[in-house]
């Protein structure tokens, strides 16, 4: 099944398919064309009734290599000494206790994250249910761009393979036996999101809308801002179906339009709801192989070394299945449901007093904060990797409760008990590191020359 899936995408590569989706293929989705979670009402009871048939699935295959990590990203400490995985586990246990439901938690791991994740979960014995806690995603061979042959890299054979993107979840659910176990246990709804997005939590009103309307597939989308201009956006195919277009699927000459948030208003949060019975029916109709739109992702054999040969990674996106399911839909959700950690600056925000951990183990914006979403920009030369971040913030994050935005340029070491207010730029344009003294209160720009 996995081989058949790769064979399909490899045949597309050989034929010269690029996986591109052009402006001629799609139309923008306008306000009012999809449901708005903030305007729903009277659906909570329907959601609570559906809880007994729900599973929470977290995509947990990432290593966080872009942040300099070598282990499972979900094991990174994010708040009050707790990791992503700690917080997710506690949320599920709290939800079960409050609602009196079984609510299984399942993680889709990669071969790189399975062992570390299993070890971390061993301290949460109450999480176990009749449903296994984890299943594995697959691997695809990288393809050399010149000649379209499989990569041969004897010095590090692991670099010959790439994760096939989170679109692999549909195949992995079948090959692992997880789909049949869930259906056999009476589970027919799945809530799926990234493990690094702590804003993606079970919402009974959204679940009620999904269940009451008997939808097969629903994608959560949010209003695009300039910060989201490079993320995958929602669009409509000429046949009327919704679709997802990732930036790797956009032609170079249409890139400006792709990033225009006034044209494409909604971005994919990578949080979806799936009716597992509808998924099973779709798989049965296609002999267990779902052909999602291909993403031809150009990389190098070693993504950390640009001098290694150029390759293609064949990938698919989980959300692109919205164009495959008959009757699939999307729903606009508030920004609070999208709080991923993709860069070290995102992590610093979570560390700070802008966010608090509630008694229910939810990470929310501090109620004492009167400003909007914090905007952080840290110089990638000095703050891209987690080790760089920790050494320059040895005492943790400064107080950012009253900070609207912070832009740090150059090499800056932050002391203890620092408070930053308003919109601040700290620029070090010298050739050496500068230090912000302990206890500093910064309310205006600082420049070191």
C-alpha positions, 0 to 999 in steps of 0.5 A: 500500500505504501509502495503503491502510494509512492509509485503513484507520486514517482510516476507523476515526477517522471512525467514532469508533474510539478504539483503546482496549482495555478491561479487558473485552477482556483478561486479565492474563498470569500467571507460568508462562504464558510461557517464561523465558529465564533457565530455558532450557537445551540450546538454544545449539547450535540458536541457533548453527545459526540464526545464518546465517539471522539479520538484526539490525534496529535501529529508528533513526528517532528524533530524541530531541526529548524530550531536546532533540536535533535529529539522530539519537538514535543519534549521541549519545555514550553511553560512552567517546566512542562513540555508540549507532551506533558500539557497535552496529556494533562489536558486529556486527563482533565477533560476525561475527569470533567466530562466523564468520557474515555476520550482516547489520545493517539500520537502519530510518531515518526521513527525518530520520535517514537522511542522518546515519546513512549518513554515520556508517556510512561509517566502518564499511566492513566492515559492508556485505553483500549486504543494504543497511544501511538502509531507510526508514519512512513518514509519515502526515498528522496529522489535525486533531481538530476536523473530522478533516481533514489538517493544513495548516501552511504555516509549516512543512510538515514539521509536517503529518506524523508517523511512524506508529509502529514498527508501520510496519516491516512495511509498510516492509519490503515497500515498500522491497524489504528483505523480499524481499532478506532472503528471497532471501539465505536470511535467515528470522529477524529480531531487531528492537530499538530503537537506544537499547537497548544491552541488546538483543543477539543471544542464542543461547539465545533464538534457539535457543528461537525457531528450534527451536519454529518460532515465527512471532513472539516478544516479549521482556518483562520484569518490571514495576517502578514505573518501568515502570508507564506502559509497554505491557504484555502481556495476553491477549485473550478469544480466547486470543491474546496482545496488547500494550496501550499507555498511549494505548490505556487508558481514563482510568478504568482507568489505575490498574489499567493501572499496577498492576504486580501485575496486569499483570506484564510490560512490552514491551521493544520487542524482538522476533523474527520468522520472515520466512517467516511474515511473508511468508505473513501479508502474502500472505494480507492483500494486503500490508496488516496491520491492527494495533490503532490508537493514536489519539495526541492531540498538537498540530501542533507538539509543542513548542508547546501553543498550536498546534491539537490533532491526532491522530497515527495510530500503531501499535506493532510489538509489537501484531503479537503478536495477529495471528500465529497461534502468536505467543509471548512470553518473559520476559527479565532486566532486563539486556536492557532498558537504553534511554535515554529521558531525560537521567538514563538517559544520565548513568547510562551515562556513569558508572562504573556501566557499562563497555564490554567488549572485545566492545563490550557495555555492561554493569553494572560488575562492581565494583558491588555494588548493584542497578540505579542509580535516578536522578531529575534535575529536568526543569526543569534537566536535561531537555535534553542541553545542560542536562545537559552544562552542569551536568555539564561534567566528565562523570558523578560516580562513582556506583559505590557510589550506590544512588539520586541525586535532584537537585532544582533547579539544581545544577552538579557539579564535577570528581572528585565521588563519590556513595555510598548514597542521596542527595538533593541539593535546591537550593531557592534562586533561584540555581545552587549548585555542588558543589565538585571532589573532594566525597564525598557520602554524605548528603542536601544541602539548600540554602535 
